[in-house]
Amino acid sequence: MTAERPLSCILVTPARNEEAFIEKTIQSVVSQTVRPTRWVIVNDGSTDDTATIAHRYAALHDWIEVVDMPEHRDRSFAAKARCFAAGYVRVKLIDHDIIGNLDADISFEKDHLEFLLQRFAEDPQLGVAGTIFKEEGYSSEIDSFEGQTHVAGQCQLFRRECFEAIGGYVPHKAGGIDWIAVTTARMKGWRTRSFREKWFFHHRSLGTAERSKLASSFSYGEKDYYLGNHPLWQLFRVVYRMAKRPYVIDGLAVGFGYLWAAFRRIDRPVSADLMRFHRAEQMRKLTAIVKSLIRFRRIDKFQVLEPYQPR
């Protein structure tokens, strides 16, 4: 019997002013036990040495390509989506099974890609996969209620059919492009999974690229409204964040961000169907959490929601 062909993978990395971290990312990919067929690094008009570092490695490895975008002042998430699209168009005609987005400020072990590709090979209904991640003083496995059905945007791998079915990354200036992608995939019946057996390290705290931690928390509250969080879930989220360092003030910033966005009635990029699906998941999570608290049982935040949804 002939062995099945191993799954092939291509990667795209939008990068803007990442000279402090991009070499760690490149070294992680170069040292993988299973490398991507092609990796496109899109230099998004960087004003530091990001391009220099990327071009140096591209000269050494013919499967790495660098695309230089013009310099601009926009560091929005819409710019990231456009850069990803500019990179993907360079490789989409290459035969591949998996397409991955990789941020330029992460690092991981040598078998990270091999592990994820194996998960896709084992489960043909797996549409999006990734792993938990860690930052200084933070772990998405134990410090977040996103859980195992969410795949962090810093390293998201999509089955090609799934990526095409959801329309890829849809640009929205306020963010949430990776969240919308993975949640839409789940709504359309694909399985989405973040695995705790492996992890990657995120060298910059979430949302703090060009702002303070408190401003970042306020912005996350705005985004919670923008992406359609259920008000009851948001109340729980605020209380939970108030109990974490820095105590009280971080949770209040998230809450005020949500209320400020609601007061302004900012436009939401999510469809009514996606918001209903998202809120139903949040209520299932909240119900499971409340039941655990009533029974004085320890809550496994990572497994608060079942990983597989019916297709």
C-alpha positions in Angstrom: 0.0 0.0 0.0 1.3 3.4 -1.0 1.8 5.8 1.9 -0.4 8.9 1.8 1.3 12.1 0.6 2.3 14.3 3.6 0.3 17.6 3.9 2.1 20.6 2.4 2.1 24.0 4.1 2.7 27.6 3.0 3.2 30.5 5.4 2.6 34.2 5.2 4.0 36.7 7.8 3.0 40.4 7.7 5.7 42.4 9.5 6.0 46.0 10.4 8.8 47.4 12.6 9.6 44.0 14.1 13.4 44.2 14.2 13.4 43.3 17.9 11.7 39.9 17.4 11.6 38.9 13.8 14.9 37.1 13.8 13.6 34.8 16.6 10.6 34.0 14.4 12.7 33.3 11.4 15.1 31.1 13.3 12.2 29.1 14.7 10.9 28.4 11.2 14.2 27.7 9.6 14.9 25.1 12.3 11.6 23.2 11.9 11.7 19.5 11.5 9.1 19.9 8.7 9.5 23.2 6.9 6.9 25.0 4.8 7.0 24.7 1.0 7.2 28.5 0.8 7.2 31.3 3.3 6.4 34.9 2.3 7.4 37.6 4.7 5.6 40.8 3.8 7.5 43.9 5.0 4.8 46.4 5.6 6.7 49.6 5.1 9.0 49.1 8.1 11.2 52.1 9.1 13.6 49.9 11.1 15.8 47.0 10.2 12.9 44.5 9.7 13.4 44.3 5.9 17.2 44.0 6.3 16.9 41.0 8.6 14.3 39.3 6.4 16.2 39.8 3.2 19.3 38.4 4.8 17.6 35.1 5.5 15.8 35.0 2.2 19.2 35.2 0.5 20.2 32.0 2.4 17.0 30.0 1.9 15.3 29.8 -1.5 11.9 28.9 0.1 11.7 32.3 1.8 10.5 35.3 -0.1 10.3 38.9 1.0 7.7 41.3 -0.4 8.3 45.0 0.4 5.2 47.2 0.7 5.4 51.0 0.6 6.0 52.9 3.7 2.9 54.3 5.4 1.6 55.3 8.9 -1.3 52.9 9.2 -0.6 50.1 11.7 -4.3 49.0 11.7 -5.5 45.4 11.5 -6.9 46.2 8.1 -3.3 46.8 7.0 -2.3 43.4 8.4 -5.1 41.7 6.4 -4.1 43.5 3.2 -0.5 42.5 3.7 -1.5 38.9 4.2 -3.4 39.0 1.0 -0.4 40.5 -0.8 1.7 37.7 0.4 -0.8 34.9 -0.3 -1.3 36.0 -3.9 2.4 35.2 -4.4 2.0 31.6 -3.3 -1.7 30.6 -3.8 -1.0 28.9 -7.1 1.6 26.6 -5.5 0.1 23.3 -4.6 -0.6 23.3 -0.8 -3.0 21.8 1.7 -2.5 24.2 4.6 -2.1 28.0 4.7 -0.7 29.6 7.8 -0.5 33.1 9.2 2.5 33.6 11.4 3.2 36.9 13.3 6.7 38.2 13.3 7.1 38.4 17.1 6.8 34.7 18.2 9.1 31.7 18.7 8.4 28.0 19.1 10.0 24.6 19.3 11.5 22.7 16.3 8.6 20.3 15.8 5.8 22.9 16.1 4.7 22.8 12.4 5.1 19.0 12.2 2.8 18.6 15.2 0.1 20.8 13.7 0.3 19.2 10.3 -0.1 15.8 11.9 -3.3 17.0 13.6 -4.7 18.1 10.2 -3.8 14.7 8.7 -5.6 12.9 11.5 -8.8 14.9 11.3 -10.1 15.8 7.8 -12.8 18.0 9.4 -10.2 20.1 11.3 -10.4 23.5 9.6 -8.2 25.7 11.8 -5.5 24.7 14.2 -2.9 26.2 16.5 -1.6 25.9 20.0 -1.8 27.8 23.3 0.7 30.7 23.8 2.6 32.3 26.6 3.8 35.8 27.3 5.7 37.1 30.3 3.5 36.3 33.2 0.6 35.0 31.0 -0.6 31.7 29.5 -3.6 31.4 27.3 -4.2 28.0 28.7 -4.9 29.1 32.3 -5.5 32.9 32.1 -8.1 33.1 29.4 -11.6 31.7 28.9 -11.2 31.6 25.1 -10.5 27.9 25.5 -9.6 25.1 23.1 -12.0 26.0 20.3 -10.3 29.4 19.7 -7.0 29.6 17.8 -4.8 32.6 18.6 -4.2 34.9 15.7 -0.4 35.0 16.1 -0.1 31.5 14.7 -3.2 30.2 12.8 -3.1 27.3 10.3 -6.1 26.8 8.0 -7.0 23.9 5.8 -7.1 25.4 2.4 -10.7 24.5 1.7 -11.7 26.1 5.0 -9.8 29.3 4.3 -11.4 29.6 0.9 -14.9 28.8 2.4 -14.7 31.7 4.9 -13.3 34.2 2.4 -9.9 34.4 4.1 -9.0 37.3 6.3 -11.5 40.2 5.9 -9.9 43.6 6.6 -11.4 45.6 9.5 -9.4 48.6 10.8 -10.5 48.0 14.5 -9.2 44.5 14.5 -10.6 41.0 15.2 -9.7 39.7 11.7 -8.2 36.5 13.1 -11.1 36.0 15.6 -13.7 36.5 12.8 -11.9 34.0 10.6 -11.8 31.2 13.2 -15.3 31.8 14.6 -16.7 31.9 11.0 -15.0 28.6 10.3 -16.7 27.1 13.4 -20.1 28.5 12.4 -19.8 27.0 9.0 -19.2 23.6 10.6 -15.4 23.2 10.6 -13.7 22.0 13.7 -11.3 24.5 15.2 -8.8 23.6 17.8 -6.0 25.0 19.9 -3.8 22.2 21.3 -2.2 22.4 24.7 0.5 19.8 24.0 2.6 22.5 22.3 2.9 26.3 22.8 4.6 29.3 21.3 6.0 32.3 23.1 4.6 35.8 22.1 7.4 38.3 22.8 5.2 41.3 22.8 2.2 41.5 25.1 -1.1 41.4 23.2 -2.2 44.8 21.8 0.7 46.8 23.2 2.6 47.4 20.0 2.3 51.2 20.1 0.2 51.9 23.3 0.2 51.4 27.1 -1.3 48.3 28.8 -4.2 50.3 30.1 -5.0 51.8 26.7 -4.8 48.3 25.3 -7.4 47.0 27.8 -9.7 49.9 27.0 -9.3 49.1 23.3 -10.1 45.4 24.0 -13.3 46.4 25.7 -14.2 48.4 22.6 -13.4 45.4 20.4 -15.6 43.2 22.7 -18.6 45.3 21.8 -17.4 45.6 18.2 -17.3 41.8 17.8 -20.7 41.3 19.5 -19.9 40.0 23.0 -23.1 39.2 25.0 -23.6 41.9 27.8 -23.8 39.1 30.5 -20.5 37.6 29.3 -18.9 41.0 29.2 -20.0 41.6 32.9 -18.4 38.3 33.8 -15.2 39.3 31.8 -14.9 42.6 33.6 -15.3 41.1 37.1 -12.8 38.4 36.2 -10.2 41.0 34.9 -10.7 43.1 38.0 -9.5 40.2 40.1 -6.3 39.9 38.1 -3.2 42.1 38.2 -3.3 45.0 37.9 -6.2 44.7 40.3 -9.5 46.5 39.5 -8.1 49.1 37.1 -7.6 46.6 34.2 -11.1 45.3 34.4 -12.6 48.8 34.7 -10.7 49.8 31.5 -12.2 46.8 29.7 -15.7 47.7 31.0 -15.4 51.4 30.1 -14.2 50.5 26.6 -17.2 48.3 26.0 -19.6 50.9 27.4 -18.0 53.7 25.4 -18.3 51.7 22.2 -21.9 50.8 23.0 -22.7 54.5 23.7 -21.3 55.5 20.3 -23.1 52.5 18.7 -20.0 51.8 16.6 -20.6 49.7 13.5 -20.0 46.0 13.9 -18.3 44.0 11.2 -19.9 40.7 12.2 -23.1 39.4 10.6 -26.2 38.8 12.6 -25.7 35.1 12.2 -22.2 35.2 13.4 -23.1 37.3 16.5 -25.9 34.9 17.4 -23.5 32.0 17.1 -20.8 33.8 19.1 -23.3 34.8 21.9 -24.7 31.3 22.1 -21.2 29.9 22.6 -20.6 32.5 25.3 -23.8 31.6 27.2 -22.8 27.9 27.0 -19.5 28.8 28.6 -21.1 31.0 31.2 -23.6 28.3 32.1 -20.8 25.7 32.5 -18.8 28.2 34.7 -21.8 29.0 37.0 -22.6 25.3 37.4 -18.9 24.6 38.4 -19.0 27.4 40.9 -22.3 26.2 42.4 -20.8 22.7 42.8 -17.5 24.1 44.1 -15.7 22.4 41.3 -12.5 23.7 39.8 -13.0 25.3 36.4 -10.7 24.2 33.6 -10.8 27.4 31.5 -9.3 25.7 28.5 -12.0 23.0 28.4 -15.0 25.0 29.4 -16.4 24.6 25.9 -16.3 21.3 23.9 -13.8 21.4 21.1 -15.9 20.0 18.3 -19.1 21.4 17.0 -21.6 19.4 14.9 -21.3 20.0 11.2 
